[in-house]
Amino acid sequence: MALFFIFFFPILLYLGAWQVQRGIEKNAMWDLHDLNKSLPPMEETEMSLLAKEKRDYRNITLTGKYLPKTYFLDNRIYRQTAGYEVFSAFKSESQQLFLINRGWVSKEEAGENSFDIGTEKTVFIQGLYTPFKRFGLSLSNYFQTYEWPKVVQELDYEQASLDMGNETLHEAVIQLSAGSMGALEPVWSPTSFKPSRHYGYAVQWWGLALVLVTSFIYFGFKRGSNENI
């Protein structure tokens, strides 16, 4: 019992502290999101003038054209329906290349090409400027390389940059606003879990640690009582 306690007690304390730290990080992320999203939309020309923390989660307006390069991010469940998150390349009038998260579409609708839009027309769009983090999760290194659109399990900046060829892909993803051309069902959020979920997990880990301490003390007294009889 002593060995069991010595091994597991520090692990439980660490896991609880780690979840608290994750909760604090997520809380800071949501605070920045709420603050910057409430600011007026920035123009494309303003991006280089602002620090990263001033750009992230800020609304931005862009004028340009969608390119015929689209990713279908697989395994995206929304309202108990299987579908994809659709990411399309977009070139602005200043020749900057962005990846636009247009939102969610069911697999049935994707098969009917009802999500498709023209790539010749110049359009005005607005969306949220967000860090280009990894989207999805792939359990293998397999990546489909056939013609566009591409169905992928995971999407990150390095792979997307390679797919764009010689053009430099901007280091942010634009989360398209609902009223913009090409917008689908918006499903994106700054984090998968709210901070409260991590705090709840921390309470569970520390609760198990408390149970372990109580059990260790109980069995210690019980053993001592049996030895005195």
CORPE-V282068 format. One record per backbone hydrogen bond with DSSP energy under -0.5 kcal/mol. NH is the residue of the N-H (numbers start at 1). CO is the residue of the C=O. E is the energy in kcal/mol with one decimal. If there is no record, write none. Layout:
# CORPE-V282068
nh-><NH,NH>
co-><CO,CO>
e-><E,E>
This chain:
# CORPE-V282068
nh-><5,6,7,8,9,10,11,12,13,14,15,16,17,18,19,20,21,22,23,24,25,26,27,28,29,30,31,32,33,34,35,36,37,38,38,39,42,44,46,47,47,49,50,50,54,55,55,56,57,58,58,59,60,61,62,64,65,67,69,71,72,73,73,74,74,76,77,78,81,83,84,85,86,86,87,87,88,89,90,91,92,92,93,95,97,98,98,99,100,100,101,101,102,102,103,104,105,107,110,111,112,113,114,116,123,125,125,127,128,129,130,130,132,133,135,137,149,150,152,152,155,160,161,162,163,164,165,167,170,173,174,175,175,176,176,177,180,181,183,184,185,186,197,198,199,200,201,202,203,204,205,206,207,208,209,210,211,212,213,214,215,216,217,218,219,220,221,222,223,224,225,226,227,228,229>
co-><1,2,3,4,5,6,7,8,9,10,11,12,13,14,15,16,17,18,19,20,21,22,23,24,25,26,27,28,29,30,31,32,33,34,35,36,59,61,43,43,44,46,46,47,51,51,52,52,129,55,129,36,127,42,125,123,91,89,67,87,150,71,85,72,152,83,75,81,78,76,105,73,84,103,71,85,100,69,98,65,90,96,63,92,168,90,96,172,88,98,99,174,86,100,86,185,84,82,106,107,108,110,109,113,64,62,123,60,175,58,128,173,171,131,155,153,70,70,72,150,135,156,157,158,159,160,162,164,97,130,99,128,173,101,174,126,177,124,180,102,104,184,194,194,195,196,197,198,199,200,201,202,203,204,205,206,207,208,209,210,211,212,213,214,215,216,217,218,219,220,221,222,223,224,225>
e-><-2.4,-2.8,-2.1,-2.4,-2.4,-0.5,-0.6,-2.4,-2.1,-2.5,-2.6,-2.0,-2.3,-2.7,-2.0,-1.8,-2.3,-2.3,-2.2,-2.3,-2.2,-2.5,-2.3,-2.2,-1.9,-2.4,-2.4,-2.2,-2.3,-2.9,-2.2,-2.7,-2.3,-0.8,-0.5,-1.2,-3.1,-0.6,-1.5,-0.6,-1.1,-1.3,-0.7,-1.3,-1.2,-1.2,-0.7,-2.7,-3.8,-1.8,-0.6,-0.5,-2.9,-2.1,-2.6,-2.3,-2.5,-2.7,-1.8,-3.2,-3.6,-0.6,-3.0,-0.8,-3.1,-1.7,-0.7,-2.4,-0.9,-0.9,-2.9,-1.6,-0.5,-3.0,-2.2,-0.6,-2.5,-2.4,-2.6,-2.7,-0.6,-2.6,-2.5,-2.0,-0.7,-3.1,-0.5,-0.8,-3.3,-0.5,-0.5,-2.7,-2.8,-1.0,-0.7,-3.5,-2.5,-1.6,-2.4,-1.9,-1.0,-1.1,-1.7,-1.1,-3.3,-2.9,-0.5,-2.1,-2.4,-2.7,-0.7,-2.1,-1.3,-1.6,-2.8,-1.1,-0.7,-2.3,-2.6,-0.6,-2.7,-2.2,-2.6,-1.8,-2.0,-1.3,-1.3,-1.1,-3.1,-2.4,-2.2,-2.8,-0.6,-2.1,-0.9,-2.9,-1.6,-0.6,-1.9,-3.3,-1.7,-0.6,-1.3,-0.9,-2.1,-2.1,-2.0,-2.3,-2.1,-1.8,-2.5,-2.7,-2.1,-2.2,-1.9,-2.1,-2.2,-2.3,-2.3,-2.6,-2.6,-2.5,-2.5,-2.6,-2.9,-1.8,-2.4,-2.5,-2.4,-2.1,-2.5,-2.2,-1.8,-1.2,-0.8>
